Amino acid sequence: MKKPDSEIRSASIHAKIRPRFKKWADAMARDDDHSLAHWLEKMIQAEHERREAKSQTR
């Protein structure tokens, strides 16, 4: 995964999710030695790159 260009992290995401999903996400982030925010950022970036690669093969 390509490291993103430096930019100020100023955008917020507020979402209501089921407590068990938050628990799972917290545990996965902790297992990867990341904050939940950083872990979510990495997951969103990975999914974006996956979709971009998929759209380029069509």
C-alpha positions, 0 to 999 in steps of 0.5 A: 500500500502506497503511503499517502502524501502528508496532509493535515488530518482534519476531516471527521467521520461520525457513524453509529455502528453496532457495539460488537463491530466497534469492539472487533475494530478496536481489537483489530487496530490494537492487534496491528499496533494502531489507533482505531482512526489510523486503522480505519484510514488504512482499511479505507485506503486499501479498499479504495486501491482494490476498487481502483485496480478492479476498475482498471481491469475492466 
